[in-house]
Amino acid sequence: MQLNVMPLSELLTTANNYATSIKELGIYSDLVKELCNRLDAGSLAMRELTKQRDALATENANARNAVQAFCDVVGANTDAICEEVGRDGVQVILAAMKATGNMPATDAFLAEVRAQGAESAAAHIKQHIQHIPDDLRVTYHDAIELCSGAAAELRKGGAA
């Protein structure tokens, strides 16, 4: 049984099953059960938060796309809009468009999501090179370093 590749839900079930079979160890069995319960609850909470985060990110991306579409239409029809609402009205529209185009919290959030993806890729590679001969691992270690570097660059605000 390879515990390091087992999905968390299966790992928790297995640990719970083993905990009930080691009754003679008393406190250790209770400890394993409690750890399983807390991990399971934490895992459920994390999955729910991840779903909420993904939904918010999607909604935010849709809002940004809508603002961009509006900007494109306004930009292509500035003269007609200026005739209709006057110069002051156009200035108000342009100021609102400029303000909605800057979303540093969203940009930081998306950069963090991307950085976590790069770190996840590095962890995945690291986990799966354990049985590869040492002379072949060098290339994989380079890939791990590239992924880790990309994560760091994204967190600094770079485009990685």
N, C-alpha and C positions, 0 to 999 in steps of 0.2 A: 504494500500500500504506500503510495507516494503522497505524503501529506502536503508537500509544497505545491503541488499542482491541483489539489482537490478544491472544488468550489467551497466558499465559506459555509454555505448551508449544509453541505455534505460533511464538512469538517466538524461543524457544531453537532450534528447528529451523531457522528462517530464518537466524538469526545463524550457526549452524554451517555452513549451506550457503554463505553469503557468505564465511565464513572460509576455506573450502577454495578458493573462487574468487579470493581475493586473495593468492595465493602470493608474488607479487612484493613484497609488503610484509612478508614474512618474520615478524618478531617480532610484528607486529600481528595477523596471522592466528593465531599461537600464543596470543597474549593473549586474543583473542576466543573461541577454542576453550576455553581454560582457564576463562574467565569463564562460558561456557555450561555447562561441566561442573559447576562449583561451584554455579551458580544452580540447575541441575537437581537436584543432590543436596540443596541446601538446600530447594528447593521440595517435594521428596518428603518430607523430614524434617518440614517444616512441615505438610504435609497429614496425615501420620501423627499428629503431636502434636495437631492440631486434632481429628481423629477421637477420639483418646484423651480430650481435654478434654471434648468433647461427650458422650462416653459417661459420663464421671465426673459431669458436670453432670446428666445424665438420671438416673443412679443416685441422686445426692444428692437431687434433687427427689422421686424416688420414696420415698426414706427419710424425707424431711421430711413427705410426704403420709401415710405410714404412721404416723409419730409423731403427726401431727395427728388422724388417725382414732382412734388409741388414746386421745388426750387427750379427744376428743369422747365416746367411750364411757365413759371413767372419769368425766368431768364429769357425764354424764347418770345415772350409777349410783353416785355417791359414797356415798350412804346404805347401799346394799346391800353395797358393797365394805368400808365401815367396819365393818359388822356382822360380815363374814367375816374380815377381816384385822386389825381393830382400828385405833385411832387412829394408832398408831405406823407401822403398815403403810401407811396412807393418806399419812402425812407423807413416807415414803420414796418412794412413787409420785409424789407431787406434786413433790418435790425433783428426781427424775429427769426428770420432764416439763419442769420449768422449765429444767434444764440443757441438755436437748436442743433446746429451743426457741431458744436463743441460739447462732447459728452465724455469728459475725462473719467468719470466713475465707470461708465460702460466700457470704455477703452481699457481701463485697468482690469476690470473684471474679465473681459475677453482675453486679455494678455495672460492673466493668471490661469484661465481655462486652458489656453494653448500651452503654457509652461507645464501645467500638470500633465497634459498629453505627452509632451516631450519627456518628462520624468517617468511617466508610465512606460513609454517605449524603452527607455534606458533600463528600467527595472525588469521589463519583460525579456530583453536581450540578456541581461545579467543572469536571470533565472534559468534561461535555456542554454547557456554555454557551459554549464557545469560538467557535461560529459563530452565536451569537445577537447581534442588534444591541445596541449598548451601552445604549440607552435601556430595553431590556427586561431587561437583566442585573441591574438594581437589585433587583428582586423575588427573583431567584435568589440574589443576594449576601445578602439578608436570610435566606433559607432556610439558606444555608451558615452564617451567624452563629448562627442558632437551633440548628442541629445541633451546632456547635462548643460553644455555650453549654450545651447539654444534656449533652454529654460531660463538660465540666468540672464541672457540677453533680453528675452521677452519681459522678464520682471523689471529690468532697468528701463524699459520703454522702447527697446529696439524692435526691429521688424523680424529678427531671426529668420 
